[in-house]
């Protein structure tokens, strides 16, 4: 696989560099857009340009640069916790390395809870000199208005062509063209498709021949909705692809059926119900011929 290349957000990168060099960069930035379109990669590339040395590059890449604090949801936690936000005070009270700017990168800010949101607000309202906040937000989720209102928001998106270029660049081959057409729609992000291809390679599923029906049968039979993080995190997208393929093409599938299963899956997640019951019904009613 090749080095991650920034595709589709080059204009934003140049804009941020110019603003910073002219001392006009907002000290509270919100990067919003769908999960997996390259918001964090844009932030990384910007930091590489700002600190601009081989040693800085490695430190930023390894998330150990003394002038950069990275905060995101810990994998086994439901939220970004207040103790993580409290690290900001400690970080900003330390002396700056080489008197350079300091950056606080908050990824997944949609996972802030009420306590961590309030703690963050206090830091946003009284930022230390030469300290910049970059908040990264999945625009399909919710973020409280009081945080949004304190930041300058930059809305990021990608064209289908840029998504294709990112996928092919990541795998260093023209693999996007091989993906079965019903595993892609307008909402498919690079992160989703890269993870999907990796998942299919791991379980020896053909990228070109596996349909969304085949994918669902495989993940249900193997209970990957329990065992595989990628599947758990993207159940809604996979089911969306299924209905995208079948609605208006078969008599048994309609928007009413779609809403029924969307609502049922939402309740399974919300109330921590049994996924197996949901998927057995889904398979029996929708995947069995």
C-alpha positions as CSV (number, residue, x, y, z in Angstrom):
1,X,0.0,0.0,0.0
2,X,1.2,3.5,-0.8
3,X,1.7,6.5,1.5
4,X,-1.6,8.2,2.3
5,X,-2.0,11.0,-0.2
6,X,-4.4,13.9,0.4
7,X,-7.0,13.9,-2.4
8,X,-9.9,16.3,-2.7
9,X,-9.0,18.7,0.1
10,X,-5.9,20.3,-1.4
11,X,-7.6,23.7,-1.5
12,X,-8.3,23.6,2.2
13,X,-4.7,22.7,3.0
14,X,-3.3,25.6,1.0
15,X,-5.9,27.9,2.6
16,X,-5.0,26.9,6.1
17,X,-1.3,27.2,5.4
18,X,-1.7,30.7,4.0
19,X,-3.9,31.8,6.9
20,X,-1.4,30.5,9.4
21,X,1.6,32.1,7.7
22,X,-0.3,35.5,7.7
23,X,-1.3,35.1,11.3
24,X,-5.0,34.9,10.4
25,X,-5.7,31.2,11.1
26,X,-8.8,30.9,13.4
27,X,-7.8,29.5,16.8
28,X,-11.0,27.3,16.9
29,X,-11.7,25.3,13.7
30,X,-14.4,22.8,13.2
31,X,-13.8,20.4,10.3
32,X,-17.2,18.7,9.5
33,X,-18.1,16.1,6.9
34,X,-18.9,12.4,6.6
35,X,-16.8,10.0,8.5
36,X,-13.9,8.6,6.5
37,X,-13.5,11.4,3.9
38,X,-10.0,12.5,5.1
39,X,-10.6,15.2,7.7
40,X,-7.9,13.9,10.1
41,X,-5.5,13.3,7.2
42,X,-6.0,17.0,6.1
43,X,-5.1,18.0,9.7
44,X,-2.0,15.8,9.7
45,X,-0.8,17.2,6.4
46,X,-1.3,20.7,7.7
47,X,0.7,20.0,10.8
48,X,3.5,18.5,8.7
49,X,3.7,21.7,6.8
50,X,3.7,23.9,10.0
51,X,6.4,22.0,11.8
52,X,8.3,21.0,8.7
53,X,11.1,18.7,9.7
54,X,11.7,15.0,9.5
55,X,11.8,14.6,13.3
56,X,8.5,16.6,13.6
57,X,7.0,14.4,10.9
58,X,7.7,11.2,12.8
59,X,6.5,12.7,16.1
60,X,3.2,13.9,14.6
61,X,2.7,10.6,12.8
62,X,3.2,8.7,16.1
63,X,1.1,11.2,18.0
64,X,3.9,12.1,20.3
65,X,4.8,15.7,19.2
66,X,5.2,17.9,22.3
67,X,3.2,20.8,20.6
68,X,0.3,18.6,19.5
69,X,-2.3,17.1,21.8
70,X,-4.5,14.4,20.2
71,X,-7.8,13.5,21.8
72,X,-10.4,11.0,20.5
73,X,-12.8,8.5,21.8
74,X,-11.1,5.4,23.3
75,X,-12.2,2.3,21.4
76,X,-14.0,0.5,24.3
77,X,-15.6,3.7,25.6
78,X,-19.0,5.1,24.6
79,X,-17.9,8.8,24.9
80,X,-14.9,11.1,25.0
81,X,-14.6,11.4,28.8
82,X,-14.1,14.5,30.9
83,X,-10.7,13.3,32.1
84,X,-9.5,13.4,28.5
85,X,-10.7,17.0,28.2
86,X,-8.9,17.9,31.4
87,X,-5.6,17.0,29.7
88,X,-6.1,20.2,27.7
89,X,-5.5,22.4,30.8
90,X,-2.3,20.5,31.6
91,X,-1.1,20.7,28.0
92,X,-1.8,24.5,27.6
93,X,-0.1,25.3,30.9
94,X,3.1,23.7,29.8
95,X,5.9,25.6,28.0
96,X,5.8,25.6,24.3
97,X,8.5,23.6,22.5
98,X,10.8,26.0,20.6
99,X,8.1,28.7,21.2
100,X,6.1,27.3,18.3
101,X,2.3,27.2,18.1
102,X,0.5,24.4,19.9
103,X,-2.4,22.4,18.5
104,X,-5.2,20.5,20.2
105,X,-6.8,18.0,17.8
106,X,-10.1,16.6,19.0
107,X,-11.3,13.8,16.7
108,X,-14.8,12.2,16.9
109,X,-16.2,15.3,18.8
110,X,-19.7,13.9,18.2
111,X,-18.8,11.5,21.0
112,X,-18.6,14.2,23.6
113,X,-21.0,13.7,26.5
114,X,-22.6,16.6,28.5
115,X,-19.8,16.7,31.0
116,X,-17.0,16.6,28.5
117,X,-18.8,19.1,26.3
118,X,-19.1,21.6,29.2
119,X,-15.4,21.1,30.1
120,X,-14.4,21.7,26.5
121,X,-16.5,24.9,26.3
122,X,-14.6,26.4,29.2
123,X,-11.3,25.8,27.3
124,X,-12.7,27.1,24.0
125,X,-13.9,30.3,25.7
126,X,-10.5,31.2,27.1
127,X,-7.8,29.8,24.9
128,X,-4.2,30.4,25.7
129,X,-2.1,32.5,23.4
130,X,-0.8,30.7,20.3
131,X,-3.0,27.7,21.0
132,X,-5.2,26.3,18.2
133,X,-8.1,24.0,18.5
134,X,-9.0,21.7,15.5
135,X,-12.3,19.8,16.1
136,X,-13.1,17.0,13.7
137,X,-16.8,16.1,13.4
138,X,-18.9,13.5,11.6
139,X,-21.6,15.7,10.2
140,X,-24.1,12.8,10.1
141,X,-24.1,12.9,13.9
142,X,-25.0,15.5,16.5
143,X,-22.9,18.2,18.1
144,X,-24.3,20.8,20.5
145,X,-24.7,24.3,19.1
146,X,-22.8,26.0,21.9
147,X,-19.6,24.2,20.6
148,X,-20.4,24.9,17.0
149,X,-21.0,28.6,17.6
150,X,-17.5,29.0,19.1
151,X,-15.7,27.6,16.1
152,X,-15.3,28.6,12.5
153,X,-16.7,25.6,10.5
154,X,-15.2,24.3,7.3
155,X,-17.5,21.7,5.6
156,X,-15.6,19.0,3.7
157,X,-17.0,16.7,1.0
158,X,-15.6,14.4,-1.7
159,X,-16.7,13.7,-5.3
160,X,-17.2,10.2,-6.5
161,X,-14.1,10.6,-8.7
162,X,-12.0,11.6,-5.7
163,X,-13.3,8.6,-3.7
164,X,-12.2,6.4,-6.6
165,X,-8.7,8.0,-6.7
166,X,-8.3,7.6,-2.9
167,X,-9.3,3.9,-3.0
168,X,-6.9,3.1,-5.9
169,X,-4.1,5.1,-4.4
170,X,-4.5,3.3,-1.0
171,X,-4.3,-0.2,-2.6
172,X,-1.9,0.9,-5.3
173,X,-4.0,-0.8,-8.0
174,X,-7.3,-0.1,-9.9
175,X,-9.4,-1.9,-7.4
176,X,-12.3,0.5,-7.2
177,X,-13.4,-0.5,-10.7
178,X,-13.5,-4.1,-9.6
179,X,-15.9,-3.6,-6.6
180,X,-19.3,-5.1,-7.2
181,X,-21.6,-2.2,-8.2
182,X,-24.2,-2.9,-5.5
183,X,-21.6,-2.5,-2.8
184,X,-21.2,1.2,-3.7
185,X,-23.5,4.1,-3.6
186,X,-23.3,7.9,-3.5
187,X,-22.8,7.8,0.3
188,X,-19.9,5.4,0.3
189,X,-16.8,7.1,1.8
190,X,-13.2,6.0,1.2
191,X,-12.9,4.8,4.8
192,X,-15.9,2.5,4.4
193,X,-14.8,1.1,1.1
194,X,-11.2,0.5,2.2
195,X,-12.5,-1.2,5.3
196,X,-14.9,-3.3,3.2
197,X,-12.2,-4.4,0.8
198,X,-9.9,-5.4,3.7
199,X,-12.8,-7.3,5.3
200,X,-13.6,-9.2,2.1
201,X,-9.9,-10.0,1.6
202,X,-9.6,-11.3,5.1
203,X,-12.6,-13.7,4.6
204,X,-11.8,-14.6,1.0
205,X,-14.8,-12.9,-0.5
206,X,-14.5,-11.9,-4.1
207,X,-14.6,-8.1,-4.4
208,X,-16.1,-8.3,-7.9
209,X,-18.5,-11.2,-7.5
210,X,-19.8,-10.8,-3.9
211,X,-23.2,-9.0,-3.9
212,X,-24.6,-7.2,-0.9
213,X,-26.9,-10.2,-0.4
214,X,-23.9,-12.5,-0.3
215,X,-22.2,-10.1,2.1
216,X,-25.2,-10.1,4.5
217,X,-25.6,-13.9,4.4
218,X,-21.9,-14.3,5.2
219,X,-21.9,-11.8,8.1
220,X,-25.1,-13.3,9.5
221,X,-24.0,-16.9,9.2
222,X,-20.6,-16.1,10.9
223,X,-22.1,-13.7,13.4
224,X,-19.7,-11.0,12.3
225,X,-22.1,-8.4,13.6
226,X,-20.8,-9.5,17.0
227,X,-17.2,-10.4,16.2
228,X,-16.1,-7.8,13.6
229,X,-15.7,-4.1,14.5
230,X,-16.0,-3.0,10.9
231,X,-19.4,-4.8,10.5
232,X,-20.7,-3.5,13.9
233,X,-19.8,0.0,13.0
234,X,-21.3,-0.1,9.5
235,X,-24.5,-2.2,9.8
236,X,-26.6,0.8,8.8
237,X,-24.6,1.4,5.7
238,X,-24.6,-2.3,4.6
239,X,-28.4,-2.5,5.1
240,X,-28.8,0.8,3.3
241,X,-26.9,-0.8,0.3
242,X,-29.2,-3.8,0.4
243,X,-32.4,-1.7,0.2
244,X,-30.8,0.7,-2.4
245,X,-30.3,-2.4,-4.6
246,X,-33.8,-4.0,-4.0
247,X,-36.4,-1.3,-3.5
248,X,-38.7,-1.0,-6.5
249,X,-37.1,-4.1,-8.1
250,X,-38.9,-6.7,-6.0
251,X,-42.5,-6.8,-4.8
252,X,-41.7,-7.7,-1.2
253,X,-39.5,-4.7,-0.6
254,X,-40.8,-1.2,-0.1
255,X,-40.0,1.9,1.8
256,X,-42.4,0.7,4.5
257,X,-40.3,-2.5,4.9
258,X,-37.1,-0.5,4.9
259,X,-38.4,1.8,7.7
260,X,-39.5,-1.2,9.7
261,X,-36.0,-2.7,9.7
262,X,-34.3,0.6,10.2
263,X,-36.4,1.3,13.3
264,X,-35.9,-2.2,14.6
265,X,-32.1,-2.0,14.2
266,X,-32.1,1.4,15.9
267,X,-34.0,-0.1,18.9
268,X,-31.5,-3.0,19.0
269,X,-28.6,-0.5,19.4
270,X,-30.4,1.9,21.6
271,X,-31.7,-0.6,24.1
272,X,-28.8,-3.2,23.8
273,X,-31.2,-5.9,22.5
274,X,-30.3,-9.1,20.8
275,X,-28.7,-8.7,17.3
276,X,-29.1,-12.4,16.5
277,X,-32.9,-12.2,16.7
278,X,-32.9,-9.2,14.4
279,X,-30.6,-10.8,11.8
280,X,-32.4,-14.1,11.8
281,X,-35.6,-12.4,11.0
282,X,-33.9,-10.2,8.4
283,X,-32.3,-13.3,6.7
284,X,-35.6,-15.4,6.9
285,X,-37.8,-12.6,5.5
286,X,-35.5,-10.8,3.1
287,X,-32.6,-13.0,2.1
288,X,-34.3,-16.4,1.7
289,X,-35.7,-17.2,-1.7
